[in-house]
Amino acid sequence: MPIVPIDSLDDPRLDAYRDLRTSKAGRRSGSFVAEGMWLVRRLLESGLTTESLLIDHRRVEELGAGIPDSVDVYVVPDGWSERVVGFRFHRGVVACARRPLRHSVRWLADLDRSGWLIVALADVQDPENVGSVLRNASAFGARAVILGPHCGDPLSRRILRVSMGAPFHLDIVESDDLATDLDTLRSRYGARIAATVLDKEAVPLDTFSCPGRLILVLGNEGHGLPEYWKSRADHLLTIPMTPPTDSLNVAVASGVFMYALSRART
């Protein structure tokens, strides 16, 4: 691996790593960063294009073998990484990678060959929630996750950290028109749409007969799904709860739904 010692905080090769906490580049920048040795290793194994690493001198030996020659490894004196990224940073290594191209639902392959579960998020913005849903989707075998136009960036630092790198291998579609895209999947592949709601008319999850191809739609953290999803959905689905509890955090609820539906389809 090409080790590149850095001896100045003003070195322009570090620009991709500067002030990450306040950076607003996000989707517009064409790149993203991943923090920590475990997440960086998973990134390097993912097939995505890693451009460079920034690492404290004391952590270099931990990298070991397997760093492609195309990846520059910028080595800084111990403690400098915190000064570059702009916050307390004990992980000691961060990577910069190229964002993959955005895809539409037409990019998803093999949807006509077998049963599957796709998870769709409508306006779920909190990074902790988006990251947890993506991790659940990976754990319970979701075919893909479709993010509505106001959802959090799946390649943001916090979402990558919470999701344990799930976006590196999970098929993710960032939709500009969620309702239209789901209608396309329904008409083209015979998928059924299940809206997750708190409604007396909804079918309890433990009595639901899961179809072979299902799209599970989860709503916003504070307001749930907009009312129009009730009329667009083929099924209204809810989790039975013991009073006085009447709702769950969307990340927790997603895990309950996906676990139950994955078992129902096996």
C-alpha positions, 0 to 999 in steps of 0.5 A: 500500500502506498504510505504517504506521510503528511507533515502539515495540517494545511496539506490539500490532500487532507481536504476531504477529511476537514471539519466533518461534523459541520460539513454540508457536502453530503450527497452533493460532494460525490464522496463519503467517509467511513470511520473506524478500523472495522468500518474501513475494512468492510468498505475496502471489502465492499467493491466500492471505490475507496480513494484514500485513508487518513490514519494516525501513525500508531494505527498503521500496523493494524491495517495489515495487508490487503490495502489496494495499491490504488488507495493512498494512505495518509499517515499523520502524527498521533492526534492530528486526525482529530484536528483535521476532522474537527472533533474528538476522534479515538478511532484513529482511521477514516476513509474517503470513498466515491459515492456509487451512482444513484439508481431507480427501482428499475435497477433492482434485478431478479425481482420476477424470480422469487419471493422477496421483502422490500422495505420503503421509508417515507420521510424517515430523517433521523440518522440513528433510525435510518441506520438501524432500519438498514441494519435490520434490513441486512440482518433479516434478508430484505431484498432492498431498501427504498428511501423516500425523497426526504430520508437521511443520507444512507452514506452519512457518517452517522448512518454508516456507523449505526448501520454497521456498514449495511449500505456497502452491500445492501441494495438501496434506492433513493427515490424522488417519488416513492408512491410512483416507484412502489406502484411500479413494483406492484404493477410490474412484479405483482408486489403487495404494499403493506402500510405500517399504521396505528389503526384499529382496522389494521391487521395484527402482525401475528395474524398476517398472511404474508404474500410472496412479494411484499413492500413494507412501508414505514413512516416518519418518526414523529407522525407515522405514515401520511393518511394517503398511504392507507388508500394506496396500500393493499394491506394495513399492518400493525404490531399488537401491543400491551396497554398503555404502550401504543407505539414503538420507535420506527427503528424498533418497529422495523426490526419486529416487522422484518423478523416476523415477516422473514419467518413467515416467508420461510 
